[in-house]
Amino acid sequence: MKTNSKYVIGDIQGCYKEFKNLIKLIDPNKENKFLCVGDLVNRGPESEKVVDYVIKNNVKSVFGNHDLHLMAILIGARKHNKKKDTMQRLINKNKAIEIIDYFSQFSFAKVVSSNKKKSLIVHAGVLPSWSLDNTLSANDELQEDLKKDPEEFFSTMYSDRSKAISKSTNKKNRRRYLINVFTRMRFISEKNKLDLQTKLKKAGSNKFNPWFSYKHKCLKDVDNIIFGHWAALNGVTNHNNIKGIDLGCVWGGSLAAINIEDKSIITVDSVT
């Protein structure tokens, strides 16, 4: 294993033991040579320990849908769902301001470089029609809105908005669509309409295909796109330059890290 390698870690989702086991393998000297692909929390047993470690050790991540959900709960825009969510111990720690301040530094898309190799990191995906500039502009738009008015951002975030829309037409719906692209997308149509209902490997309609199956404009500007979110794929995209790293740790699979230079994968088994 190269000591100067940079890694991207897949969806942790509160699986703290696996997270620590993986860090021992990829960052034994605690030099923070990794970035997380989002969904640090929820579904797994120890979200509070993951968040404590992330903040204490200045770990960076892009936003996942569960990270945004946590922020919405902490800010009072959403209630913790005891049937679905597993973040009560984290909420009870009364560290809302600290967590919101730290998570607000995250981005929706980030470019990471290692030895002249550039990778775009996102939680769910990017639109095929987006150039790298388009992707980073959409990220900047969302980050600006979040920092400007967090309460409004989170109180209006929840929506199955599936159709693209211009900023001038309806800013709120455009923001919802962009959030869904970056943090929830799996299947899309040729016209960039999202199918947000299907979570398996195959779409319910032949109008929709996996977002990564299309030709992507931003691959002209980066070597790879790395994403998480879609555990059902088990990392399989059949694409040399678009790599999925959610191997379903929280569901009994593995927690993965990808070396952004040579795309080798390192995993630890779930103990959850």
Residue pairs with C-beta under 8 A, 6 or more apart in sequence:
1 25
1 26
1 266
2 259
2 261
3 29
4 33
4 115
5 26
5 33
5 114
5 259
5 260
5 261
5 262
6 33
6 34
6 35
6 112
6 114
6 259
6 260
6 261
7 26
7 27
7 33
7 34
7 35
7 257
7 258
7 259
7 260
7 266
8 34
8 35
8 36
8 37
8 112
8 119
8 121
8 226
8 245
8 257
8 258
8 260
9 19
9 22
9 26
9 34
9 35
9 36
9 37
9 245
9 255
9 256
9 257
10 37
10 228
10 245
10 246
10 247
10 249
10 255
10 256
10 257
10 258
11 37
11 38
11 39
11 64
11 228
11 229
11 231
11 245
11 246
11 249
11 250
12 18
12 19
12 36
12 39
12 40
12 41
12 44
12 50
12 249
12 255
13 39
13 40
13 41
13 42
13 43
13 44
13 47
13 66
13 249
13 250
14 40
14 41
14 42
14 43
14 44
14 45
14 46
14 47
14 50
14 86
14 87
14 250
15 44
15 45
15 46
15 50
15 249
15 250
15 255
15 270
15 272
16 44
16 45
16 46
16 49
16 50
16 53
17 46
17 271
17 272
18 249
18 254
18 255
18 268
18 269
18 270
18 271
18 272
19 50
19 53
19 255
20 53
21 255
21 268
21 271
22 255
22 256
22 257
22 266
22 267
22 268
23 30
23 34
25 257
25 266
25 268
26 33
26 34
26 257
26 266
27 33
27 34
30 57
32 57
32 58
32 59
32 60
34 59
34 257
35 60
35 61
35 62
35 110
35 112
35 121
36 54
36 59
36 60
36 61
36 62
37 61
37 62
37 64
37 121
37 122
37 123
37 226
37 227
37 228
37 229
37 245
37 246
38 61
38 62
38 63
38 64
38 65
38 66
38 67
38 106
38 123
38 183
38 228
38 229
39 64
39 65
39 66
39 67
39 123
39 228
39 229
39 246
40 47
40 50
40 51
40 54
40 61
40 64
40 66
40 67
41 47
41 50
41 51
41 66
41 67
41 70
41 87
41 90
42 66
42 69
42 70
42 85
42 86
42 87
43 66
43 86
43 250
44 50
44 86
44 249
44 250
44 272
45 86
45 272
47 70
47 86
47 87
47 89
47 90
48 87
48 89
48 90
48 93
51 90
51 95
51 99
53 59
54 61
54 102
55 98
55 99
55 102
60 105
60 106
60 110
61 67
61 106
62 106
62 107
62 108
62 109
62 110
62 121
62 122
62 123
62 182
63 103
63 106
63 107
63 108
63 123
63 182
63 183
64 123
64 124
64 183
64 228
64 229
65 123
65 124
65 183
65 184
65 229
67 103
67 106
68 154
68 157
68 179
68 183
69 78
69 85
70 87
70 90
70 99
70 103
71 99
71 100
71 103
71 104
71 150
71 154
72 78
72 154
72 155
72 157
72 158
73 79
73 80
73 85
73 87
73 91
74 91
74 96
74 99
74 100
75 96
75 100
75 150
75 151
75 154
76 151
77 151
77 154
77 155
77 157
78 154
78 158
80 87
80 88
80 91
82 88
90 99
100 150
104 146
104 147
104 150
107 139
107 143
108 122
108 123
108 138
108 139
108 142
108 143
108 178
108 179
108 182
108 183
109 120
109 121
109 122
109 126
109 135
109 136
109 138
109 139
109 182
110 120
110 121
110 139
111 118
111 119
111 120
111 121
111 132
111 136
111 222
112 118
112 119
112 121
112 260
113 119
114 260
114 261
115 261
117 223
117 224
117 260
117 261
118 221
118 222
118 223
118 224
119 222
119 223
119 224
119 225
119 226
119 260
120 126
120 132
120 135
120 218
120 222
120 224
120 225
120 226
121 226
121 227
122 135
122 182
122 225
122 226
122 227
123 182
123 183
123 227
123 228
123 229
124 181
124 182
124 183
124 184
124 185
124 186
124 211
124 227
124 228
124 229
124 230
125 181
125 182
125 185
125 186
125 211
125 212
125 225
125 227
125 229
126 135
126 181
126 182
126 211
126 216
126 218
126 225
127 134
127 164
127 181
127 188
127 192
127 211
128 188
128 192
128 211
128 214
128 215
128 216
128 217
129 192
129 217
130 138
130 216
130 217
130 218
131 217
131 218
131 220
131 221
132 218
132 220
132 221
132 222
133 221
134 217
134 218
135 218
138 178
138 181
138 182
139 182
141 167
141 175
141 178
142 175
142 178
142 179
142 182
145 153
145 175
146 153
153 175
156 172
156 175
156 176
157 175
157 176
157 179
159 173
159 176
159 180
160 180
160 196
160 197
161 173
161 176
161 177
161 180
162 177
162 180
162 193
162 194
162 195
162 196
163 177
163 192
163 193
163 194
164 177
164 191
164 192
164 193
165 173
165 174
165 177
166 174
167 174
177 194
180 194
180 196
181 194
183 229
184 194
184 196
184 229
185 194
185 196
185 211
185 229
186 195
186 196
186 198
186 199
186 210
186 211
186 229
186 230
187 194
187 195
187 198
187 203
187 208
187 209
187 210
187 211
188 194
188 195
188 208
188 209
188 211
188 214
189 195
189 207
189 208
189 209
190 214
193 208
195 203
195 204
195 205
195 208
197 204
198 204
198 208
199 230
199 232
200 232
201 232
201 233
203 209
203 210
210 237
212 225
212 227
212 237
212 239
212 242
212 244
213 239
216 225
216 242
218 225
219 225
219 241
219 242
223 241
224 241
224 242
224 243
224 260
224 263
225 241
225 242
225 243
226 242
226 243
226 245
226 258
226 260
227 242
227 243
227 244
227 245
227 246
228 244
228 245
228 246
229 246
230 244
230 246
231 246
231 247
231 248
231 250
231 251
231 253
232 248
233 244
233 246
234 247
234 248
234 253
235 243
235 244
235 245
235 246
235 247
235 256
235 265
236 244
237 243
237 244
243 258
243 263
245 256
245 257
245 258
245 265
246 256
247 253
247 254
247 255
247 256
247 267
248 254
248 270
249 255
249 256
249 270
249 272
250 270
250 272
251 270
252 270
252 272
253 270
254 267
254 268
254 269
254 270
255 267
255 268
255 270
256 265
256 266
256 267
257 265
257 266
257 267
258 264
258 265
258 266
259 265
259 266
